[in-house]
Amino acid sequence: MRPTPEETLDGADRLLRAVLDENQLPADAKATISDVIRMLGAARKAVAGRPAFLEADNDAMRRLLAELVRELPPADTGAREQIRAYLAGRVATSPG
């Protein structure tokens, strides 16, 4: 999924650094923005350090759900058939 949490945090970091570099701000505003940048760095480390087993679990769940979606029979109602067709299309284009 794009943007990833890491990309979002990196983008926020870049924007805040640009605000600091491109503006004449009062000292307390600079300190607040610097604190937020530091907190974004901590959040980035927490996100990057997420356990690898969660990624493996997500991949396993994605494969299982893809198998189940492929086995869904055509539905007798329009709404259910639209959902089945949508899910089947997503499975067909999914990289996982």
N, C-alpha and C positions, 0 to 999 in steps of 0.2 A: 504494500500500500504506500502510495506517495502522497504527500511527503512523509518520510519516516519521522518518528519522534526525534531522532538525532538531527535530522535536517531542519526540523522546526526550531529546535533549540539553537542550532548553529545560525539560522536566519535571524532569530531574535537577538542573539549575541552580536551579529554584524550590524544590525540596525542600531542597537544601543551604543556600540562603539562609534558608529558614524555620528550619532547625536553628540557624543562627547567631543569628537574631533572637529566637527563642523560648526559648533555653537559656543558662544561665550555664555556659560551658565554660572549661576551663583555656586559657591563652594558646597552648600548643603545639597543642592540638586545634583552636582557632580558626585558627591559621596553616595547619594541614594542610588543613582544609576550604576555606579561602581559596585555597590552591594548587590544589586540585581544581577549584574554580569557575573559576579562571583557565585551567586545562587544558581544561575543557569549552568555554570561550570559544574557545580555539585550535582545538579539534576542530570546533566549529560553523562557524568561518570556513573550515576546510579542506573540510568537507562542502558548504557553500554555494558554494564556489569551484570545485566540480568542473567539468570541461570540458563545455561545452554539446554538443559533438559526441557525447559518450557518451549523452546523452539522445536525440539524434537517431538514433544507432545502435540504441538500445533500442527506439525507436518503429518503426524500419524492421524490426527483427527480429520485433517483436510482430505487425506487419502480415503479414510473410512466413509466420510460424507460423500465424496465423489462416487465411490462404489454404490452407495445407497441411492444416490440421485440417478445413476445410470439404470438402476433396476426399477425405478418408479414406472408403473404402467400408465398408459395414457388415461386421463381422467374423463369422467362423464360430464363434468360441469366446466363451463368456460373459464371461470376463475382458477380452478384447480389446474386445468390444462395450461393456462398461461404461466402459472407458477412453476409447473413441471418443466415446461419448455424453457423458461428463463434459467432455472437451475441447471438444466442439461446444457444450455449454451455456455453458462459460466464455467461448468466443469470442462467443457471442450476447449475453452480458451485459457484455462488456468495453467500456470507453469508447474504447479505442484501436483 
